[in-house]
């Protein structure tokens, strides 16, 4: 794909475009790491784009306007670090609620997270009044547009997250339990693993990573858009599946997801440089997801034989 696009466009194989691709995939990579954990556990999350929007809006709102407590005649003001923590905490709590509903009431993850999608979108509109929150300051914008040692800040942040979750999934007890739950939930219960706890933590981490993605989007635009994150679930699921994670759970890696994000990023960038219609881009990504899932099912059937 890289060879084909570079032959068709002189602007593709340039350092600036390379950094641009990495900067563009940083948001999707944050979402996709969380989605990888969720899919490894045998679940799915359709609410990450909506959680992204709400987390970004809340962080922007408390940073710019603070939180008023009329009963006590108090206005709480937040620093940049405080706003970042609030944004991630919002994502964590919404993800935790997803996991709690799924485990406590045994709802299908598809249904539970679809409900959260609607809840988070509505809360975003209520928080912002349907209008963007702008003028967040240079310090906040630095998270999305700044660079350290020539590398964009979003790339630094996602690189740190990749290293962290590679270690978690490969070297920790939580990682081993995660694969066990996704591979065979009944067997995991019989061996004494607290399956419900693992699932709740997985969805909570997915929500927190969606919160990080919301901060990056908001910082890059220097505004919190009420409709931010629309359709981001598609790219996240596509990256995870293309990266080799099985939709049935128990098989996949974070590094595979990184590769999947790179493939999606290169594809999006190449289609843009070649002036392909955005509508055709959606068609092509949808076909890629179908092909990736079909290959996954063929591989799974071969292993069962």
Backbone bond lengths (Angstrom), bond angles and torsions (degrees), N, CA, C in turn:
res aa  C-N    CA-C-N  psi(-1)  N-CA   C-N-CA  omega(-1)  CA-C   N-CA-C  phi
1 X - - - 1.461 - - 1.521 111.16 -
2 X 1.342 116.29 -43.08 1.467 120.48 178.14 1.524 110.78 -61.52
3 X 1.338 116.06 -43.75 1.473 120.09 -179.80 1.523 110.31 -63.13
4 X 1.332 116.91 -45.03 1.466 120.47 -177.88 1.520 111.29 -62.48
5 X 1.342 116.62 -46.11 1.470 119.64 -177.89 1.519 110.96 -67.71
6 X 1.349 117.53 -38.25 1.465 120.22 -179.69 1.525 111.46 -66.30
7 X 1.322 116.54 -30.39 1.463 119.47 177.02 1.527 111.66 -73.44
8 X 1.335 116.44 -28.55 1.455 120.90 -177.08 1.528 113.03 -91.20
9 X 1.354 117.21 -18.55 1.463 120.36 -178.12 1.521 110.31 -138.93
10 X 1.336 116.46 125.84 1.468 121.12 178.08 1.525 112.29 -72.92
11 X 1.330 117.56 -17.01 1.467 121.36 -175.88 1.526 113.14 -87.65
12 X 1.340 116.93 -4.41 1.456 118.93 -172.69 1.524 112.48 -76.58
13 X 1.320 117.57 -54.85 1.467 121.06 -175.56 1.531 110.62 -85.93
14 X 1.322 115.68 68.76 1.461 121.35 175.94 1.528 108.13 -130.79
15 X 1.346 117.87 151.18 1.473 119.53 179.43 1.529 113.11 -57.56
16 X 1.328 116.47 -42.66 1.465 119.07 -179.13 1.521 111.50 -61.69
17 X 1.325 116.86 -41.02 1.463 119.78 179.95 1.529 110.73 -69.94
18 X 1.336 116.80 -33.55 1.458 120.02 176.31 1.522 112.05 -61.66
19 X 1.348 116.24 -46.45 1.467 119.83 176.47 1.519 110.74 -65.02
20 X 1.322 116.31 -35.08 1.462 120.17 179.06 1.527 111.00 -62.77
21 X 1.338 116.58 -41.97 1.467 120.42 178.01 1.525 110.86 -62.66
22 X 1.348 116.29 -45.59 1.461 120.08 179.95 1.522 111.37 -63.24
23 X 1.341 115.99 -39.11 1.467 119.81 178.21 1.533 110.10 -65.33
24 X 1.335 116.61 -40.10 1.457 120.48 -177.63 1.529 112.19 -68.18
25 X 1.337 117.35 -35.99 1.467 119.08 -176.80 1.525 112.31 -82.65
26 X 1.335 117.39 -7.86 1.466 119.33 -175.13 1.525 111.68 -60.43
27 X 1.325 117.50 -41.91 1.463 120.51 179.53 1.525 110.08 -66.24
28 X 1.329 116.51 -47.20 1.461 119.87 179.80 1.518 111.36 -63.00
29 X 1.336 117.15 -34.46 1.460 120.10 -179.71 1.529 110.93 -67.49
30 X 1.344 117.13 -39.48 1.474 119.46 175.29 1.524 110.86 -58.35
31 X 1.328 116.15 -48.57 1.460 120.09 178.57 1.524 111.66 -63.47
32 X 1.323 115.77 -39.87 1.467 120.30 -173.85 1.518 112.39 -71.71
33 X 1.338 117.84 -31.56 1.469 119.55 175.69 1.524 109.19 -62.37
34 X 1.339 116.53 -47.40 1.456 120.02 177.22 1.517 111.99 -62.62
35 X 1.337 116.67 -40.93 1.458 120.53 179.43 1.521 111.17 -65.16
36 X 1.339 116.91 -33.49 1.460 120.18 177.31 1.518 110.93 -62.29
37 X 1.338 116.71 -45.86 1.462 120.72 178.36 1.527 110.69 -59.52
38 X 1.325 116.21 -43.09 1.462 120.96 -177.43 1.525 111.02 -66.82
39 X 1.331 116.96 -45.28 1.458 120.53 -179.37 1.525 110.82 -69.37
40 X 1.335 117.55 -34.49 1.465 120.07 175.63 1.527 111.00 -59.85
41 X 1.339 116.96 -32.54 1.461 120.84 -179.99 1.523 112.30 -80.54
42 X 1.334 116.97 -2.54 1.454 121.30 -179.30 1.512 114.20 93.02
43 X 1.347 117.47 13.80 1.458 120.96 -178.97 1.516 112.57 -111.85
44 X 1.327 115.32 -166.15 1.464 123.43 177.33 1.523 106.60 -156.89
45 X 1.324 117.09 152.41 1.465 120.60 -179.97 1.523 109.35 -136.14
46 X 1.319 115.66 112.15 1.462 121.84 179.77 1.527 112.23 -95.61
47 X 1.331 117.21 4.57 1.461 120.27 -173.48 1.529 113.69 -104.07
48 X 1.344 118.35 0.44 1.465 119.42 -171.40 1.529 112.35 -63.06
49 X 1.321 118.09 -35.70 1.456 119.84 178.87 1.522 111.92 -66.30
50 X 1.330 116.21 -39.64 1.466 120.30 178.59 1.526 111.14 -70.29
51 X 1.334 117.24 -38.60 1.466 120.65 176.67 1.523 109.74 -64.33
52 X 1.317 116.87 -39.65 1.470 121.60 175.54 1.523 110.54 -54.61
53 X 1.331 116.32 -48.50 1.469 120.53 -178.00 1.524 111.58 -63.54
54 X 1.338 117.37 -44.38 1.461 120.34 -178.02 1.523 111.52 -67.53
55 X 1.337 117.36 -43.49 1.468 120.72 179.90 1.522 110.96 -61.61
56 X 1.333 117.11 -43.54 1.457 120.56 178.36 1.516 112.36 -64.75
57 X 1.329 116.04 -40.09 1.467 120.20 -179.43 1.526 111.46 -67.67
58 X 1.333 116.96 -42.30 1.462 120.24 -179.83 1.530 110.27 -65.54
59 X 1.344 116.74 -44.75 1.466 119.96 179.04 1.530 110.85 -60.13
60 X 1.338 116.31 -44.47 1.463 120.04 179.55 1.527 111.19 -65.25
61 X 1.332 116.37 -40.23 1.455 119.75 -178.31 1.523 113.09 -65.43
62 X 1.351 116.67 -45.00 1.471 118.51 -178.48 1.529 110.79 -71.88
63 X 1.338 117.05 -29.89 1.461 119.28 178.28 1.524 111.11 -68.70
64 X 1.318 116.57 -41.54 1.460 119.95 -175.88 1.522 113.10 -84.69
65 X 1.326 116.41 -43.18 1.466 120.04 -171.61 1.518 114.85 -112.38
66 X 1.352 117.22 -13.82 1.453 119.85 -175.05 1.520 110.83 71.42
67 X 1.327 115.98 -167.91 1.464 122.01 178.31 1.529 108.28 -126.20
68 X 1.326 115.43 121.76 1.465 120.68 -179.28 1.525 110.52 -88.75
69 X 1.332 116.02 135.90 1.463 122.67 174.75 1.524 107.60 -118.86
70 X 1.353 116.82 84.95 1.477 120.17 -174.31 1.529 113.43 -58.79
71 X 1.332 117.48 -33.16 1.463 120.06 -178.18 1.528 111.91 -60.34
72 X 1.336 115.78 -33.76 1.463 120.66 -178.11 1.534 112.43 -106.90
73 X 1.360 115.27 2.62 1.469 120.70 -178.19 1.534 110.59 55.11
74 X 1.341 114.92 47.50 1.460 121.48 -177.33 1.533 109.24 -125.81
75 X 1.327 116.98 140.54 1.451 123.17 171.60 1.524 108.18 -119.00
76 X 1.327 116.02 113.33 1.458 120.93 179.82 1.528 109.55 -85.15
77 X 1.329 116.68 123.18 1.457 122.11 177.47 1.526 109.46 -103.82
78 X 1.336 116.12 145.24 1.463 120.82 -175.28 1.523 110.75 -121.16
79 X 1.304 115.82 139.18 1.460 121.48 173.11 1.527 108.76 -78.16
80 X 1.331 115.78 176.17 1.467 120.27 177.28 1.524 110.31 -59.36
81 X 1.331 116.96 -47.13 1.464 120.54 -179.82 1.527 110.88 -61.33
82 X 1.338 116.77 -40.37 1.456 120.15 178.78 1.514 112.41 -63.56
83 X 1.334 116.60 -41.39 1.464 120.79 179.42 1.527 110.73 -65.41
84 X 1.337 116.60 -39.55 1.469 120.88 178.28 1.525 110.08 -62.51
85 X 1.332 115.93 -45.59 1.465 120.22 179.34 1.527 110.78 -62.19
86 X 1.336 117.08 -42.09 1.460 121.13 179.17 1.529 110.64 -61.57
87 X 1.329 117.24 -44.71 1.459 120.89 179.99 1.515 112.40 -60.67
88 X 1.343 116.96 -45.68 1.461 120.67 179.37 1.523 110.26 -67.00
89 X 1.347 116.50 -38.42 1.462 120.27 179.76 1.527 111.68 -63.94
90 X 1.326 117.14 -38.34 1.464 120.52 176.84 1.524 110.23 -60.07
91 X 1.343 116.35 -46.64 1.459 119.80 177.72 1.521 111.90 -61.33
92 X 1.334 116.05 -42.98 1.467 120.87 -179.95 1.526 110.99 -60.50
93 X 1.323 117.34 -45.74 1.465 120.89 -177.13 1.530 111.73 -66.29
94 X 1.328 116.90 -41.14 1.467 119.29 178.94 1.528 110.54 -66.95
95 X 1.345 116.64 -39.96 1.456 119.66 176.13 1.522 111.41 -64.07
96 X 1.358 116.47 -41.64 1.464 120.74 176.93 1.521 110.40 -59.35
97 X 1.326 116.81 -41.19 1.466 120.25 179.47 1.527 110.44 -63.38
98 X 1.335 117.14 -40.11 1.471 120.18 174.89 1.520 110.53 -55.81
99 X 1.332 115.99 -51.11 1.457 120.07 -178.72 1.519 112.45 -62.58
100 X 1.337 117.29 -39.88 1.458 121.34 179.91 1.522 110.91 -63.06
101 X 1.330 117.15 -46.05 1.469 120.91 -179.13 1.528 110.37 -63.98
102 X 1.319 116.36 -41.63 1.471 120.75 -178.18 1.527 110.77 -64.88
103 X 1.329 117.03 -42.87 1.461 120.08 -176.71 1.530 112.72 -82.75
104 X 1.330 116.68 -38.80 1.474 119.91 -175.51 1.520 111.27 -73.67
105 X 1.331 117.87 -42.95 1.457 121.29 -176.00 1.522 113.03 -106.38
106 X 1.335 115.57 2.85 1.468 122.19 177.00 1.529 112.10 55.57
107 X 1.324 115.81 39.87 1.455 120.36 175.80 1.524 109.76 -79.25
108 X 1.332 118.07 145.93 1.466 119.60 173.62 1.530 109.45 -60.91
109 X 1.320 118.64 136.06 1.474 120.63 -179.67 1.519 112.97 -54.14
110 X 1.330 117.08 -35.03 1.466 120.65 179.25 1.519 110.76 -58.78
111 X 1.349 116.48 -45.91 1.465 121.59 -177.17 1.529 110.81 -71.16
112 X 1.336 116.35 -45.64 1.464 120.53 -176.93 1.521 111.58 -62.75
113 X 1.310 117.27 -45.58 1.471 119.79 -177.70 1.526 111.82 -75.94
114 X 1.332 117.06 -25.96 1.466 119.27 173.21 1.521 109.75 -65.99
115 X 1.332 116.50 -38.63 1.458 120.07 175.18 1.520 111.78 -63.78
116 X 1.345 116.49 -42.84 1.460 120.16 177.83 1.522 111.37 -63.80
117 X 1.318 116.91 -33.72 1.470 120.98 176.15 1.526 109.98 -55.08
118 X 1.338 116.21 -47.80 1.460 120.48 -178.71 1.532 110.97 -69.32
119 X 1.339 116.83 -40.71 1.469 120.87 179.94 1.525 110.79 -61.50
120 X 1.325 116.79 -48.44 1.458 120.95 -176.75 1.527 111.46 -66.41
121 X 1.322 116.51 -38.74 1.471 119.09 177.39 1.527 110.32 -63.21
122 X 1.329 116.55 -43.27 1.458 119.64 179.16 1.523 112.29 -64.61
123 X 1.345 116.83 -42.15 1.458 120.20 179.00 1.526 111.23 -64.51
124 X 1.328 117.11 -34.57 1.466 120.39 177.78 1.518 110.83 -63.64
125 X 1.332 116.30 -43.73 1.464 120.34 177.93 1.522 111.52 -64.77
126 X 1.332 116.66 -39.85 1.470 120.06 178.61 1.530 111.11 -65.85
127 X 1.318 117.29 -40.23 1.471 121.85 -178.12 1.525 111.43 -67.58
128 X 1.341 115.84 -41.87 1.469 120.04 -175.16 1.519 113.04 -94.41
129 X 1.335 117.59 -13.18 1.457 119.80 -174.12 1.508 112.31 70.24
130 X 1.325 117.07 15.09 1.458 121.00 -179.50 1.518 114.15 84.34
131 X 1.349 117.34 5.05 1.462 121.24 -178.66 1.533 110.39 -117.20
132 X 1.328 117.54 148.09 1.470 119.89 178.70 1.522 111.86 -64.68
133 X 1.321 116.35 149.29 1.464 122.42 172.68 1.524 106.52 -100.52
134 X 1.340 117.04 113.50 1.460 121.20 -171.65 1.531 111.25 -118.97
135 X 1.347 114.78 176.69 1.455 120.90 176.26 1.511 113.31 65.68
136 X 1.327 117.26 56.62 1.463 121.63 -172.79 1.519 113.20 -93.57
137 X 1.321 118.20 -6.02 1.455 120.79 175.33 1.519 113.61 97.46
138 X 1.324 115.38 157.80 1.458 120.91 -175.99 1.523 112.68 -68.95
139 X 1.322 116.98 -35.31 1.468 119.31 -178.96 1.521 111.34 -61.78
140 X 1.320 116.47 -42.70 1.464 119.89 178.47 1.522 110.80 -69.39
141 X 1.325 117.12 -41.76 1.463 120.92 179.87 1.527 112.05 -61.69
142 X 1.340 116.18 -27.84 1.463 120.70 -179.52 1.527 111.22 -58.19
143 X 1.338 117.45 -31.97 1.462 120.63 179.42 1.516 111.72 -61.40
144 X 1.334 117.11 -30.30 1.458 120.11 -177.15 1.507 115.17 -103.93
145 X 1.347 116.69 -23.64 1.465 119.55 -174.10 1.526 113.52 -122.90
146 X 1.333 118.04 -11.65 1.461 120.86 -177.44 1.514 112.59 -78.31
147 X 1.334 115.30 175.12 1.472 121.80 179.83 1.517 109.04 -144.84
148 X 1.324 115.86 147.34 1.459 123.17 175.78 1.525 107.74 -127.25
149 X 1.346 116.43 124.43 1.467 121.57 -176.24 1.526 111.75 54.93
150 X 1.327 115.73 34.94 1.459 120.50 176.89 1.517 115.06 83.02
151 X 1.328 117.46 -5.39 1.467 120.69 179.53 1.524 109.60 -104.34
152 X 1.346 117.59 130.35 1.471 120.29 -179.48 1.528 111.69 -58.18
153 X 1.329 115.64 144.13 1.456 120.83 -179.32 1.533 113.13 -57.84
154 X 1.355 119.88 -41.05 1.465 118.18 177.61 1.524 112.84 -58.76
155 X 1.332 116.70 -33.80 1.472 120.01 179.17 1.523 110.06 -69.22
156 X 1.358 117.28 -41.06 1.463 120.61 176.23 1.530 110.92 -59.33
157 X 1.325 115.63 -44.98 1.467 120.24 -176.82 1.525 110.88 -64.39
158 X 1.326 116.79 -46.75 1.464 119.32 -178.68 1.527 111.27 -69.63
159 X 1.327 117.01 -33.40 1.465 119.74 176.04 1.530 110.55 -61.18
160 X 1.328 116.16 -44.18 1.469 120.21 178.31 1.526 110.76 -62.63
161 X 1.331 117.31 -40.22 1.463 120.70 179.57 1.526 111.36 -66.71
162 X 1.324 116.80 -39.20 1.469 120.51 178.14 1.526 110.08 -61.02
163 X 1.333 116.61 -48.73 1.471 120.29 179.98 1.532 110.15 -60.36
164 X 1.325 116.91 -45.22 1.461 121.27 -178.56 1.520 111.63 -59.01
165 X 1.327 117.28 -48.10 1.462 119.59 -174.12 1.522 112.60 -81.87
166 X 1.319 118.32 -20.84 1.463 119.26 169.01 1.521 109.45 -64.52
167 X 1.325 116.48 -44.02 1.474 120.78 177.77 1.532 110.21 -63.70
168 X 1.333 117.15 -44.36 1.464 120.57 -178.14 1.526 111.36 -61.60
169 X 1.328 117.24 -45.24 1.464 119.95 -176.09 1.526 112.79 -75.90
170 X 1.336 117.47 -27.15 1.467 119.78 -175.91 1.517 114.20 -98.73
171 X 1.324 118.22 -28.96 1.456 120.41 -167.35 1.528 114.76 -119.23
172 X 1.320 118.51 0.84 1.466 119.25 -175.14 1.525 111.14 -118.58
173 X 1.339 114.49 161.52 1.467 120.60 176.79 1.523 110.41 -62.50
174 X 1.337 116.40 -39.18 1.469 119.89 178.90 1.533 110.33 -58.06
175 X 1.334 117.06 -42.99 1.455 120.52 179.17 1.517 112.52 -62.06
176 X 1.338 117.18 -42.70 1.467 120.54 179.35 1.522 110.59 -65.45
177 X 1.341 116.37 -41.56 1.459 120.31 177.96 1.530 111.26 -64.54
178 X 1.324 116.50 -36.95 1.463 121.20 179.51 1.529 110.88 -59.84
179 X 1.330 116.52 -47.71 1.464 120.18 179.36 1.527 110.75 -66.04
180 X 1.332 116.22 -35.87 1.465 119.48 179.44 1.527 111.05 -65.36
181 X 1.329 116.84 -43.44 1.469 121.05 179.75 1.522 110.51 -63.87
182 X 1.329 117.18 -44.30 1.456 119.92 -179.96 1.517 112.95 -70.10
183 X 1.332 116.92 -31.85 1.464 119.89 -178.45 1.517 112.35 -73.85
184 X 1.331 116.96 -42.96 1.471 120.83 -179.95 1.524 107.70 -160.38
185 X 1.319 115.95 96.77 1.473 120.34 -174.34 1.525 111.41 -63.73
186 X 1.308 117.79 -40.04 1.466 120.06 -178.16 1.529 110.63 -65.33
187 X 1.322 116.37 -43.68 1.461 119.70 178.34 1.524 110.82 -64.01
188 X 1.348 116.43 -37.44 1.470 120.08 178.96 1.524 110.77 -62.82
189 X 1.336 117.15 -40.66 1.466 120.14 177.85 1.524 110.92 -63.50
190 X 1.331 116.29 -41.65 1.458 120.38 -177.74 1.525 112.20 -67.49
191 X 1.318 117.52 -24.18 1.472 120.29 177.97 1.526 111.88 -86.50
192 X 1.329 117.26 0.10 1.462 120.46 175.18 1.509 115.01 97.45
193 X 1.329 118.87 6.14 1.466 121.60 178.68 1.533 109.43 -74.48
194 X 1.316 116.48 134.84 1.463 121.51 176.05 1.532 107.99 -79.13
195 X 1.320 115.00 87.84 1.468 121.24 -173.83 1.518 111.50 -61.65
196 X 1.330 117.40 -42.92 1.466 120.88 -178.38 1.531 111.21 -61.54
197 X 1.333 116.47 -40.81 1.464 120.25 178.80 1.530 111.17 -63.41
198 X 1.320 116.58 -42.95 1.468 120.37 178.71 1.526 110.13 -60.95
199 X 1.319 117.08 -44.88 1.468 120.54 -178.44 1.526 111.37 -64.69
200 X 1.324 117.00 -43.20 1.467 119.65 179.72 1.527 110.22 -61.84
201 X 1.329 116.77 -44.62 1.463 120.27 179.09 1.525 111.59 -63.20
202 X 1.317 116.58 -37.83 1.466 120.36 -179.23 1.530 110.45 -63.52
203 X 1.328 116.67 -46.61 1.468 119.54 179.90 1.527 111.09 -68.79
204 X 1.337 116.91 -35.65 1.463 119.80 177.68 1.523 111.05 -64.11
205 X 1.334 117.07 -43.06 1.466 120.61 177.46 1.526 110.71 -65.20
206 X 1.329 116.61 -39.11 1.465 119.61 176.23 1.513 111.81 -60.82
207 X 1.343 116.63 -40.34 1.463 120.45 177.18 1.514 112.04 -66.66
208 X 1.350 116.95 -41.04 1.466 120.16 178.91 1.521 111.20 -62.97
209 X 1.329 117.00 -40.19 1.469 120.25 177.99 1.525 111.28 -68.43
210 X 1.335 117.21 -33.25 1.467 119.52 172.44 1.520 110.17 -64.34
211 X 1.350 116.75 -35.23 1.460 120.48 175.25 1.516 111.58 -62.96
212 X 1.339 117.35 -42.52 1.472 120.66 176.47 1.531 109.90 -60.62
213 X 1.329 116.22 -43.85 1.473 120.04 178.34 1.526 110.80 -61.07
214 X 1.336 117.00 -38.77 1.461 120.23 178.19 1.513 112.05 -63.40
215 X 1.333 117.18 -38.94 1.465 121.07 176.87 1.528 110.84 -63.43
216 X 1.336 116.84 -41.73 1.470 120.44 -179.58 1.525 111.23 -65.19
217 X 1.330 116.32 -43.89 1.474 119.63 178.79 1.518 110.46 -62.79
218 X 1.320 117.11 -46.22 1.464 121.49 -178.43 1.525 111.18 -64.11
219 X 1.339 116.78 -41.64 1.462 120.25 -179.98 1.521 111.52 -67.51
220 X 1.325 116.44 -37.97 1.465 119.31 -179.23 1.522 111.51 -66.55
221 X 1.330 117.07 -37.72 1.470 121.57 -179.57 1.526 112.53 -87.41
222 X 1.342 116.62 -11.66 1.466 122.59 -172.61 1.518 110.83 55.26
223 X 1.327 116.17 31.82 1.462 121.27 176.40 1.526 108.44 -165.49
224 X 1.328 115.12 149.70 1.463 121.08 175.74 1.520 108.17 -99.43
225 X 1.321 116.14 111.69 1.455 121.05 -179.04 1.527 110.13 -90.76
226 X 1.340 117.72 131.63 1.472 119.67 -179.05 1.526 113.95 -59.04
227 X 1.338 116.95 -29.83 1.463 120.45 -178.36 1.527 112.34 -100.68
228 X 1.322 118.06 21.65 1.462 120.96 -179.95 1.528 110.29 -63.95
229 X 1.320 116.05 149.01 1.459 120.78 174.02 1.512 115.70 82.35
230 X 1.323 118.04 7.15 1.464 119.52 179.93 1.530 110.00 -64.01
231 X 1.318 116.40 125.74 1.460 121.35 178.82 1.514 115.41 79.70
232 X 1.339 117.60 1.04 1.460 119.38 -178.83 1.524 112.14 -67.51
233 X 1.346 116.88 -23.38 1.462 119.89 176.84 1.522 110.97 -59.30
234 X 1.339 116.26 -38.18 1.466 120.99 -178.42 1.515 111.00 -61.69
235 X 1.336 116.70 -47.28 1.464 119.91 -179.01 1.523 111.40 -65.93
236 X 1.342 116.94 -38.13 1.463 119.95 -179.52 1.525 110.86 -65.52
237 X 1.321 116.72 -47.98 1.461 120.03 179.45 1.526 110.54 -63.62
238 X 1.339 115.87 -40.13 1.463 119.65 178.50 1.521 111.48 -60.46
239 X 1.330 116.85 -45.72 1.463 120.45 -178.95 1.525 111.19 -62.66
240 X 1.340 116.73 -41.75 1.457 120.84 -178.55 1.525 110.59 -65.11
241 X 1.327 116.73 -46.09 1.466 120.48 -177.44 1.524 110.87 -69.43
242 X 1.327 116.65 -43.10 1.466 120.13 178.31 1.526 110.32 -62.55
243 X 1.340 116.17 -31.84 1.454 120.62 179.17 1.518 114.63 -75.86
244 X 1.337 117.38 -0.31 1.458 120.31 172.63 1.507 115.89 101.55
245 X 1.334 118.97 3.06 1.457 120.35 177.71 1.518 109.38 -77.62
246 X 1.337 116.47 130.69 1.457 121.60 -177.67 1.520 110.65 -77.79
247 X 1.319 116.97 133.87 1.457 121.34 178.47 1.525 112.21 -67.62
248 X 1.315 117.25 -16.08 1.459 120.31 177.18 1.525 111.81 -86.11
249 X 1.337 117.28 -4.72 1.452 121.91 175.82 1.514 113.63 91.00
250 X 1.350 115.64 161.58 1.457 121.21 172.88 1.508 116.59 86.70
251 X 1.341 118.53 -12.01 1.468 121.42 -178.77 1.524 109.92 -134.82
252 X 1.336 115.79 129.86 1.454 120.87 177.92 1.518 110.93 146.48
253 X 1.329 115.91 166.44 1.458 121.43 -179.11 1.518 110.47 -141.21
254 X 1.324 115.79 158.01 1.462 121.13 175.72 1.529 110.11 -65.71
255 X 1.331 117.45 -41.00 1.468 120.01 -179.77 1.526 111.12 -64.89
256 X 1.320 117.29 -33.07 1.455 119.44 174.13 1.517 111.08 -63.00
257 X 1.337 116.67 -39.29 1.463 121.24 177.61 1.530 110.88 -65.27
258 X 1.341 117.07 -38.32 1.468 120.21 176.22 1.526 109.47 -58.46
259 X 1.334 116.69 -44.74 1.460 120.47 177.86 1.518 110.92 -62.33
260 X 1.338 116.49 -41.50 1.459 119.75 178.14 1.521 112.19 -61.13
261 X 1.348 116.65 -41.00 1.469 120.67 177.39 1.522 111.14 -64.04
262 X 1.326 116.02 -40.08 1.466 119.45 178.20 1.528 110.95 -63.47
263 X 1.324 116.58 -40.45 1.467 120.13 178.86 1.531 110.02 -62.95
264 X 1.344 116.66 -46.94 1.467 120.29 178.44 1.523 110.53 -62.44
265 X 1.349 117.17 -42.19 1.459 121.00 -179.40 1.512 112.72 -64.28
266 X 1.325 116.45 -45.14 1.470 120.62 178.50 1.532 109.67 -63.84
267 X 1.338 116.24 -40.84 1.467 120.07 179.53 1.521 110.87 -62.51
268 X 1.339 117.07 -48.93 1.470 120.45 179.68 1.519 111.40 -60.48
269 X 1.337 116.31 -45.44 1.454 120.85 -178.67 1.519 111.09 -64.53
270 X 1.325 116.00 -44.06 1.464 119.76 -179.31 1.517 112.55 -64.37
271 X 1.329 116.67 -43.33 1.463 119.98 178.84 1.520 111.29 -63.91
272 X 1.352 116.18 -36.06 1.468 119.85 177.37 1.525 110.60 -66.11
273 X 1.342 117.10 -45.42 1.471 120.29 -179.77 1.521 111.66 -64.28
274 X 1.321 116.06 -29.54 1.463 120.08 -179.77 1.531 112.02 -89.14
275 X 1.345 115.64 7.68 1.474 121.85 177.01 1.527 113.07 59.37
276 X 1.346 116.17 36.64 1.466 120.34 175.56 1.521 108.43 -78.81
277 X 1.314 116.62 138.99 1.462 121.72 -178.36 1.530 110.75 -57.53
278 X 1.355 117.49 139.02 1.477 120.27 176.21 1.520 112.83 -56.90
279 X 1.327 116.96 -29.38 1.464 120.11 179.33 1.529 110.59 -67.83
280 X 1.329 115.60 -40.32 1.467 119.02 176.79 1.524 110.88 -69.11
281 X 1.333 116.88 -31.02 1.464 119.42 177.06 1.525 110.80 -60.69
282 X 1.348 116.75 -40.91 1.466 120.17 177.75 1.526 110.99 -64.34
283 X 1.329 116.39 -40.27 1.469 120.53 178.73 1.522 110.20 -61.65
284 X 1.332 116.27 -46.15 1.459 120.75 -177.49 1.529 110.83 -64.08
285 X 1.342 117.73 -43.28 1.463 120.00 179.17 1.529 111.41 -64.37
286 X 1.328 116.00 -37.95 1.465 118.98 176.99 1.512 112.14 -62.84
287 X 1.328 116.56 -41.38 1.464 120.51 177.87 1.527 111.32 -64.49
288 X 1.330 116.21 -38.89 1.465 120.11 179.27 1.528 110.47 -62.68
289 X 1.340 117.15 -41.01 1.465 120.78 178.12 1.530 110.13 -61.62
290 X 1.341 116.54 -45.78 1.466 119.98 179.82 1.520 111.27 -60.71
291 X 1.315 116.67 -43.16 1.467 120.40 -179.81 1.524 110.37 -64.79
292 X 1.351 116.31 -43.21 1.467 119.95 -179.32 1.528 111.31 -63.00
293 X 1.347 116.84 -42.56 1.462 120.31 179.49 1.528 110.37 -66.89
294 X 1.329 116.72 -39.62 1.467 120.01 178.26 1.523 111.06 -61.49
295 X 1.329 116.88 -42.79 1.473 120.74 178.08 1.527 110.33 -63.50
296 X 1.347 116.33 -40.21 1.464 120.66 178.50 1.518 111.16 -61.21
297 X 1.326 117.36 -43.71 1.467 120.29 -179.74 1.518 111.32 -67.75
298 X 1.337 117.27 -38.79 1.470 120.63 177.53 1.524 110.45 -61.90
299 X 1.332 116.64 -44.14 1.469 120.76 178.08 1.523 111.30 -62.88
300 X 1.346 116.23 -41.92 1.459 119.74 179.86 1.520 111.61 -64.14
301 X 1.339 117.33 -40.89 1.461 120.52 178.02 1.523 111.80 -65.12
302 X 1.345 116.00 -37.99 1.471 119.61 178.19 1.527 110.84 -64.22
303 X 1.351 116.82 -38.87 1.455 119.99 179.49 1.526 111.49 -68.27
304 X 1.350 116.81 -35.55 1.459 120.16 178.92 1.521 111.48 -66.15
305 X 1.342 116.04 -33.92 1.442 119.95 177.09 1.529 111.45 -68.96
